[in-house]
């Protein structure tokens, strides 16, 4: 049985410390607790500052890994030290999958990792699911949704990245399964569905099928075109902006239709955000009947 772990999380119900913006701003005691897995990160800088080998050693003990399994996790983290942050967390997650595959206490150890106080440790759990090639897509999504709902933004970002390559390999089925996510009551789940299917994304492989033909993505986008959440609206705008780089005419037609059909200010903001690249290039054509809404758009 894994031991009880003192939790110092970034849960919004708990008092928040101020996250560091520079490495030099991280207090030694904060860095120590980040490396020991007792404290969550609040900024990307804090994520980059974590020593993965130190963290893996503490986490292995916390979740009940011993002997060869513990050594394998720490050794992998050490080998990944020179890699970028995404490669480090993905690689560690893949090692977790290899260790737990067939493990006698697989479910118990995985649950301890998935609920660990360290947000980075929880991303290892998410990526361990992505590293398993066997589950059907529906089963995979059911397992990952808990990470899409995590209170840590870092974990949520890794959640959509975990499912994205599997969605891309079976896009029609993936969009079908993500449609309930796009209607989910939790805005974090809705955002995950949109981010996981962006044609280009930011730090991930492109989905070539959607770059060539973004039309299937409307299956999700139509559900969030007037979303109440700022983060979901931003994701929807980014989705359209991605598509505009290869299919500008399609994006302009969708935006024009949305403006005609919706009086929601959030829709206007999504349209404005989605057309930003075309606007910079002087190629955006705004519906002449709604110029004011397109300028003001955002709903608080």
C-alpha positions in Angstrom: 0.0 0.0 0.0 1.4 3.4 -1.0 1.9 5.8 2.0 -0.2 8.8 2.7 1.4 11.9 1.0 1.2 15.4 2.3 -0.6 17.5 -0.4 0.2 21.0 -1.2 -1.7 21.5 -4.5 -2.8 24.3 -6.7 -6.4 23.4 -6.1 -8.5 26.6 -6.4 -10.1 25.9 -3.1 -6.8 26.3 -1.3 -4.7 29.5 -0.8 -2.5 30.2 -3.8 1.2 31.1 -3.6 2.6 33.3 -6.3 4.2 31.3 -9.1 7.7 32.1 -10.2 8.3 33.8 -13.6 12.1 33.3 -13.6 14.3 30.5 -12.3 15.9 32.9 -10.0 12.6 33.7 -8.4 12.0 30.2 -7.2 12.7 30.0 -3.4 14.9 27.1 -2.5 12.3 25.6 -0.2 9.7 25.7 -3.1 12.1 24.0 -5.5 12.9 21.3 -2.9 9.2 20.6 -2.5 8.6 20.5 -6.2 11.4 18.0 -6.6 10.0 15.9 -3.7 6.6 15.9 -5.3 4.9 17.7 -2.4 4.0 20.9 -4.3 2.4 21.6 -7.6 3.9 24.0 -10.2 2.1 27.2 -11.0 4.1 28.3 -14.0 6.0 26.8 -16.9 9.2 28.1 -15.4 8.6 26.0 -12.3 7.9 23.0 -14.5 11.2 23.5 -16.3 13.1 23.8 -13.0 12.0 20.3 -11.7 14.8 17.7 -11.6 12.9 14.7 -13.1 15.3 12.2 -11.6 14.8 13.6 -8.1 11.1 13.7 -8.5 10.9 10.2 -9.9 12.8 8.8 -7.0 10.4 10.4 -4.5 7.3 9.5 -6.6 8.4 5.9 -7.0 8.5 5.6 -3.2 5.2 7.4 -2.7 3.3 5.1 -5.1 4.9 1.9 -3.8 7.3 1.1 -6.6 10.3 -0.8 -5.3 13.6 -2.4 -6.3 14.0 -2.9 -10.1 10.9 -0.9 -10.9 11.9 2.1 -8.9 15.4 2.0 -10.4 14.0 1.8 -13.9 11.9 4.9 -13.4 14.8 6.9 -12.0 17.2 5.7 -14.6 14.9 6.7 -17.4 14.4 10.2 -15.9 18.1 10.6 -15.7 18.5 9.7 -19.4 15.9 12.2 -20.4 17.5 15.1 -18.6 18.9 16.6 -21.8 15.6 16.4 -23.7 12.9 19.0 -24.0 10.2 19.1 -21.4 7.6 17.4 -23.5 10.0 14.6 -24.4 10.8 14.2 -20.7 7.3 13.8 -19.5 6.2 11.7 -22.4 9.3 9.5 -22.0 8.7 9.0 -18.3 5.1 8.2 -19.0 6.1 5.5 -21.5 8.4 4.1 -18.8 5.5 4.0 -16.3 3.5 2.1 -18.8 6.3 -0.4 -19.4 6.7 -0.9 -15.6 3.0 -1.3 -14.9 2.2 -3.5 -17.8 1.5 -6.8 -16.2 2.4 -5.5 -12.7 0.6 -7.4 -9.9 -0.6 -4.1 -8.3 -1.0 -2.3 -11.5 -4.4 -0.6 -10.7 -3.3 0.4 -7.2 0.0 1.9 -8.3 -1.6 3.7 -11.2 -4.2 5.2 -9.0 -1.6 6.5 -6.6 0.3 8.1 -9.5 -2.9 9.6 -11.0 -3.8 11.3 -7.8 -0.3 12.2 -6.7 0.2 15.8 -5.3 2.7 16.6 -8.0 1.1 17.8 -11.2 4.1 16.5 -13.2 3.6 13.0 -11.7 0.0 13.1 -12.8 1.1 13.9 -16.3 3.2 10.7 -16.3 0.1 8.8 -15.5 -1.7 10.4 -18.4 1.1 9.8 -20.8 1.4 6.2 -19.6 -2.2 5.7 -21.0 -1.2 7.2 -24.3 1.9 4.9 -24.5 -0.3 1.8 -24.5 -1.2 0.9 -28.1 -3.9 -1.6 -27.3 -7.0 0.0 -25.9 -9.9 0.8 -28.2 -10.4 4.6 -28.7 -13.5 4.7 -26.6 -11.8 2.9 -23.7 -8.8 5.3 -24.0 -11.0 8.4 -23.8 -12.8 7.1 -20.7 -9.5 6.6 -19.0 -8.1 10.0 -20.0 -11.1 12.2 -19.2 -10.1 12.4 -15.5 -6.9 14.2 -16.6 -8.9 16.5 -18.9 -10.8 17.6 -15.7 -7.7 18.0 -13.5 -7.5 21.4 -11.7 -3.9 21.8 -12.9 -3.5 23.4 -16.3 -0.3 21.5 -16.9 -2.1 18.2 -16.5 -5.0 19.3 -18.7 -2.5 20.3 -21.5 -1.0 16.8 -21.4 -4.4 15.2 -21.4 -5.3 16.4 -24.9 -1.8 15.7 -26.1 -2.2 12.1 -24.8 -5.2 11.4 -27.0 -4.4 13.6 -30.0 -2.3 11.0 -32.0 -4.9 8.3 -31.4 -7.7 10.6 -32.6 -5.6 11.5 -35.7 -5.2 7.8 -36.6 -9.0 7.3 -36.6 -10.4 10.8 -37.1 -13.9 9.9 -38.0 -14.4 7.7 -35.0 -12.4 10.1 -32.8 -14.7 13.1 -33.7 -17.7 11.0 -33.0 -16.5 10.0 -29.6 -15.4 13.6 -28.7 -18.8 15.1 -29.6 -20.2 14.4 -26.1 -17.1 16.0 -24.7 -17.8 19.2 -26.8 -21.2 19.2 -25.0 -19.9 18.3 -21.6 -20.9 20.3 -18.5 -17.3 20.8 -17.6 -15.6 23.5 -19.7 -12.3 21.8 -19.2 -13.6 18.8 -21.0 -15.0 20.9 -23.8 -11.7 22.6 -24.2 -9.8 19.3 -24.3 -12.0 18.1 -27.2 -11.2 21.2 -29.2 -7.5 21.3 -28.4 -7.1 17.6 -29.2 -8.4 18.2 -32.7 -6.8 21.5 -33.8 -5.5 21.1 -37.3 -2.1 22.4 -36.4 -1.7 22.9 -32.7 1.2 24.5 -31.0 3.7 21.9 -29.8 2.4 18.8 -31.4 2.2 17.0 -34.8 -0.3 18.5 -37.3 -3.5 16.6 -38.2 -3.0 16.6 -42.0 -6.5 15.3 -42.7 -8.1 18.3 -41.0 -5.6 20.7 -42.6 -6.8 19.5 -46.0 -10.5 19.3 -45.1 -11.5 21.0 -41.8 -15.2 20.4 -42.4 -15.4 17.3 -40.2 -14.3 19.4 -37.2 -17.6 21.3 -37.3 -19.0 18.3 -35.5 -17.3 19.7 -32.4 -17.1 23.4 -33.2 -20.8 23.9 -33.6 -21.3 23.0 -30.0 -18.9 25.6 -28.7 -19.5 28.5 -31.1 -21.3 30.4 -28.3 -19.6 28.9 -25.3 -19.7 30.6 -21.9 -16.1 29.8 -21.1 -13.3 32.1 -22.1 -10.8 29.2 -22.5 -13.2 27.2 -24.7 -13.8 30.3 -26.9 -10.1 30.9 -27.3 -9.6 27.2 -28.2 -12.3 27.4 -30.8 -10.8 30.6 -32.3 -7.4 29.0 -32.4 -8.9 26.0 -34.2 -10.3 28.2 -36.9 -7.1 30.2 -37.1 -5.2 26.9 -37.6 -7.6 26.0 -40.4 -7.4 29.4 -42.0 -3.7 28.8 -42.9 -4.6 26.0 -45.4 -8.3 26.5 -46.0 -9.0 30.3 -45.7 -12.2 30.2 -47.8 -13.7 27.6 -45.6 -13.0 29.5 -42.4 -14.4 32.7 -43.8 -17.6 30.9 -44.9 -18.0 29.3 -41.5 -17.4 32.6 -39.7 -19.8 34.5 -41.9 -22.5 31.9 -41.3 -22.0 32.0 -37.5 -22.3 35.8 -37.4 -25.5 35.6 -39.4 -27.0 32.8 -37.2 -25.8 33.9 -33.7 -26.4 37.1 -31.8 -24.0 36.0 -29.1 -21.0 38.2 -28.4 -18.9 35.2 -27.6 -19.5 34.0 -31.2 -18.3 37.3 -32.5 -15.1 37.0 -30.4 -14.4 33.5 -31.7 -14.8 34.8 -35.2 -12.5 37.7 -34.6 -9.9 35.4 -33.0 -10.3 32.8 -35.7 -9.7 35.3 -38.5 -6.7 37.0 -37.0 -4.1 35.6 -39.4 -6.2 36.4 -42.4 -6.8 39.9 -41.0 -3.1 40.5 -40.7 -2.6 39.4 -44.3 -5.4 41.7 -45.4 -7.5 38.7 -46.6 -10.3 38.7 -44.0 -13.7 39.7 -45.3 -16.0 40.6 -42.4 -19.8 40.3 -42.8 -20.8 43.9 -43.5 -23.9 43.8 -41.4 -22.1 43.1 -38.1 -18.8 45.2 -38.0 -19.3 46.5 -34.5 -19.7 43.1 -32.9 -16.6 41.8 -34.7 -14.6 44.6 -33.2 -16.0 44.3 -29.6 -16.9 40.6 -29.5 -15.6 39.3 -26.1 -18.1 38.4 -23.4 -16.8 38.6 -19.8 
